Every structure is written in C-alpha cells, then in structure tokens.
Amino acid sequence: MKFILIALTCLILASCSTVRPDAAIFDSAENAIQAAKAAGGDEFAPVEMRFAREKLASAKKGLEKEKYDVSVYLVEESEINAELAIEKARTAKLRRQVNDVRKSNEELEARLHATYGDEYK
C-alpha cells in the first residue's frame, strides 16, 4: 500500500513539473525585435523597444533559473511589445507622410491664391 502511495505521489509531482520551453520561442522574439528595429522602432517607439528587449533578457534569466512558465510569458510579452513598436513606427511614418502632403497642399493653395487672388476660390 505504501508503495502505491509513493508511486502515486511521485506521479503527481512529476505531472506538476513544467517542461523546458523550446529555444525557438526565443528566436521568434528576437526576430520580432529585429523586425521592429528595421521598421524604425528605435526611433518611433523607443519605450516599447526597451520593454521588448528587457523582457526577452528577463525570460532568458528565468530559463536559467528554471522558471519556465514565467520565461514563456515574458517571451510572449516581448513579442507583443515588438509588434506594438512596429505598428507605432508605421503609424508615425504615415503621420509624417500625411503632414508632408498637407504642407505641400497648403503651399500649392498659397501659390494659387497669390497667382489668381480671390478668383481662385
């Protein structure tokens, strides 16, 4: 009877232990950070880039300390921050383009008004 209880206890404890995550999850987070950097994240979303890098570094430290669940969570957060940096960079670039077009339109309107006066409108 004791043998069965010991075996059952060992089985329960073994099922509770977490499995070491695959190294590929770290690669995907690093790729996301590189994509964000290429998209201009360092310029347009520096806070999100810093968070992404810090969380990836913390995930690697957690892996060394065998905190696998926390590491996986931090890797996912790192990827999310990198994706947010990409979107912020895209938005900032588009906003810059819109402002450039708006400025160009205002200059064109001013030239037309200077050339044709009130007849322009």
C-alpha positions as CSV (number, residue, x, y, z in Angstrom):
1,M,0.0,0.0,0.0
2,K,2.8,2.4,0.8
3,F,4.4,1.6,-2.5
4,I,1.3,2.6,-4.3
5,L,1.0,5.9,-2.3
6,I,4.7,6.7,-3.0
7,A,4.3,5.9,-6.7
8,L,1.1,8.0,-6.9
9,T,2.8,10.9,-5.1
10,C,5.8,10.7,-7.5
11,L,3.5,10.6,-10.5
12,I,1.5,13.7,-9.3
13,L,4.7,15.6,-8.6
14,A,6.1,14.7,-12.0
15,S,3.0,15.9,-13.7
16,C,3.2,19.2,-12.0
17,S,6.7,20.0,-13.2
18,T,6.9,22.2,-16.2
19,V,8.7,21.4,-19.4
20,R,11.6,23.4,-20.6
21,P,10.4,25.6,-23.5
22,D,11.9,25.1,-26.9
23,A,14.6,27.5,-27.9
24,A,12.6,28.5,-31.0
25,I,10.4,30.8,-28.8
26,F,13.4,32.9,-28.1
27,D,14.3,33.0,-31.8
28,S,10.8,34.2,-32.7
29,A,11.0,37.0,-30.0
30,E,14.5,38.0,-31.3
31,N,13.1,38.1,-34.9
32,A,10.2,40.2,-33.8
33,I,12.6,42.7,-32.1
34,Q,14.8,42.8,-35.3
35,A,11.7,43.4,-37.4
36,A,10.7,46.2,-35.1
37,K,14.2,47.7,-35.3
38,A,14.1,47.5,-39.1
39,A,10.6,49.2,-39.1
40,G,12.1,52.1,-37.2
41,G,11.0,51.1,-33.7
42,D,14.1,52.6,-32.1
43,E,13.2,56.0,-33.5
44,F,9.5,56.0,-33.2
45,A,8.8,53.6,-30.3
46,P,11.8,53.6,-28.1
47,V,9.9,52.7,-24.9
48,E,8.3,49.6,-26.5
49,M,11.7,48.5,-27.9
50,R,13.3,48.8,-24.5
51,F,10.4,46.8,-22.9
52,A,10.8,44.1,-25.6
53,R,14.5,43.8,-25.1
54,E,14.2,43.8,-21.3
55,K,11.5,41.2,-21.2
56,L,13.5,38.9,-23.5
57,A,16.5,39.3,-21.3
58,S,14.4,38.5,-18.2
59,A,13.0,35.5,-20.0
60,K,16.5,34.2,-20.6
61,K,17.4,34.7,-17.0
62,G,14.2,32.9,-15.9
63,L,15.2,30.0,-18.2
64,E,18.5,29.7,-16.3
65,K,16.6,29.7,-13.0
66,E,14.2,27.0,-14.4
67,K,11.2,29.4,-14.2
68,Y,9.8,28.1,-17.4
69,D,6.3,29.4,-17.1
70,V,7.5,32.9,-16.4
71,S,10.0,32.7,-19.2
72,V,7.4,31.8,-21.8
73,Y,5.1,34.5,-20.5
74,L,7.9,37.1,-20.8
75,V,8.9,35.9,-24.3
76,E,5.3,36.4,-25.4
77,E,5.2,39.9,-23.8
78,S,8.5,40.7,-25.6
79,E,6.9,39.7,-28.9
80,I,3.8,41.8,-28.2
81,N,6.0,44.9,-27.3
82,A,8.0,44.4,-30.5
83,E,4.8,44.2,-32.6
84,L,3.5,47.3,-30.9
85,A,6.7,49.1,-31.8
86,I,6.3,48.0,-35.4
87,E,2.8,49.4,-35.5
88,K,3.8,52.7,-33.8
89,A,6.6,53.1,-36.2
90,R,4.3,52.5,-39.2
91,T,1.8,55.0,-37.8
92,A,4.4,57.6,-37.2
93,K,5.8,57.2,-40.7
94,L,2.3,57.5,-42.2
95,R,1.5,60.5,-40.0
96,R,4.7,62.1,-41.3
97,Q,3.7,61.5,-44.9
98,V,0.2,62.9,-44.3
99,N,1.8,66.1,-42.8
100,D,4.1,66.4,-45.7
101,V,1.2,66.2,-48.2
102,R,-0.8,68.6,-46.1
103,K,2.1,71.1,-46.1
104,S,2.5,70.6,-49.9
105,N,-1.2,71.3,-50.4
106,E,-1.1,74.4,-48.3
107,E,1.9,75.7,-50.3
108,L,0.1,74.9,-53.5
109,E,-3.0,76.7,-52.3
110,A,-1.0,79.7,-51.3
111,R,0.7,79.9,-54.7
112,L,-2.6,79.6,-56.5
113,H,-4.1,82.3,-54.3
114,A,-1.1,84.5,-54.9
115,T,-1.4,84.0,-58.7
116,Y,-5.1,84.2,-59.1
117,G,-6.2,86.2,-56.0
118,D,-9.8,85.9,-55.0
119,E,-10.7,84.4,-58.4
120,Y,-9.1,81.2,-57.2
121,K,-11.9,80.3,-54.8
